[in-house]
Amino acid sequence: MRATVIPILAASLAFALSTTGAAAQDINRATQRLEMLGNAPVGCVANSARASKLVGATYQDNGPTGGVVVFPNLVDESTAATRASSIELAVPVVCNTSHLITVRSYNGALVRLGANAARSGSGGFSEMQTYDVGLQWQQRTVQLGTQTASAAISYNQPAKGDLIVDIAVPRGTNPLVAGTYTDAVVVEIRPSN
């Protein structure tokens, strides 16, 4: 009889050990919090301009850093006076903070290369031609003309859209001295905080 009891006892003991082993592996659950952090630096981005409304003008895109506006027939062949010309440029802009957009001209006019300021206007001829630049941004406008060296639009929140740059050369009354007329217009878009 004893021989029969031992196997039953051994089987019961083996079951008890396997149950205790499983309970020992069941641990309390733990939670961990994983924090994530990112930084969006302050900035303004401008992309390549799209030209439209070209009247007596062409545009060569040089990428997001600018381009070249050319007035291939700046003067009327019969009078040598400036023809009315214009162009509109749409510059896609994104600023993720308050920002300031300024526009300035190096010469304040199209000036003939090699022009002598003392000779300008002598004999009824001119060596410079004024023009106007207008900026439109988020329902705000500013005009850069012959009376101002620079103009600015301040915007106190983030914004994205097309910055419209209008350039207009008026019809002239005096003939221009033959030559190449140049100027540079700089539009700067920068965070203001």
Stockholm file with secondary structure:
# STOCKHOLM 1.0

chainA/1-193         MRATVIPILAASLAFALSTTGAAAQDINRATQRLEMLGNAPVGCVANSARASKLVGATYQDNGPTGGVVVFPNLVDESTAATRASSIELAVPVVCNTSHLITVRSYNGALVRLGANAARSGSGGFSEMQTYDVGLQWQQRTVQLGTQTASAAISYNQPAKGDLIVDIAVPRGTNPLVAGTYTDAVVVEIRPSN
#=GR chainA/1-193 SS CHHHHHHHHHHHHHHHHHHHHHHHHCCCCCCCCCCCCCCCCCCEEECCCEEEEEESCEEEECSTTCEEEECTTCBCTTTCBBCCEEEEEEEEEEESSCEEEEEEESSSSEEETTCCTTTTTGGGCBSEECCEEEEEETTEEEEECTTCSEEEEEECSCEEEEEEEEEEECCCSSBBCSSCEECCEEEEEEECC
#=GC SS_cons         CHHHHHHHHHHHHHHHHHHHHHHHHCCCCCCCCCCCCCCCCCCEEECCCEEEEEESCEEEECSTTCEEEECTTCBCTTTCBBCCEEEEEEEEEEESSCEEEEEEESSSSEEETTCCTTTTTGGGCBSEECCEEEEEETTEEEEECTTCSEEEEEECSCEEEEEEEEEEECCCSSBBCSSCEECCEEEEEEECC
//
